[in-house]
Amino acid sequence: MEPLSLKAQILAVLFAAGRPVALKELRALGYPEETLLRALKALEADLEEGALGVGLERVAGGWRLVVHERALPAVERVLKPTPPKLSKAALEVLALVAYHQPVTRAELEAMRGKSVEGILENLLERGLIRVVGEKEGPGRPKLYGTTERFLEIFGLESLEDLPPLEDGPPLLLRG
């Protein structure tokens, strides 16, 4: 039996992983980074038109297979997916964490004008935020930041891909 092409090997790894796979992980295939990047680019071009129903997406510092937009109607008819629901309040707190991280609960409550304790617990349970440290000072409050899962769910390669905040005064001034 003839060995698989590098594109086929990468496709199989991405399919089996079911999550973004970083370039450093793909190095285990035994090829230099430049070769892997060329194969990824070629695979992306092959899948771009959607003829196979899947596409390649760069997200959270790696690559993953996604359903191509042309195949979405078929997937919806068969699987009837229900995307995870976040309340308006949870989305608001998640956005504040994303744009102002690392941030404490007190800072979030000051920005929002309401308690965020239950919302933080929900976002922690869903793996969208995590404790990234403790702030120096009295009580050493926890600092929160987003996770790789946040990047995956929102289709972001990194936090730099967040849309810019509208011009205006910052919500939180740091001294």
Secondary structure as UniProt FT lines:
FT   HELIX           6..17
FT   HELIX           23..26
FT   HELIX           27..29
FT   HELIX           33..47
FT   TURN            48..49
FT   TURN            51..52
FT   STRAND          54..59
FT   TURN            60..61
FT   STRAND          62..67
FT   HELIX           69..71
FT   HELIX           72..79
FT   HELIX           88..100
FT   STRAND          103..104
FT   HELIX           105..112
FT   HELIX           117..125
FT   TURN            126..127
FT   STRAND          129..134
FT   TURN            138..139
FT   STRAND          142..146
FT   HELIX           148..153
FT   TURN            154..155
FT   HELIX           159..161
//
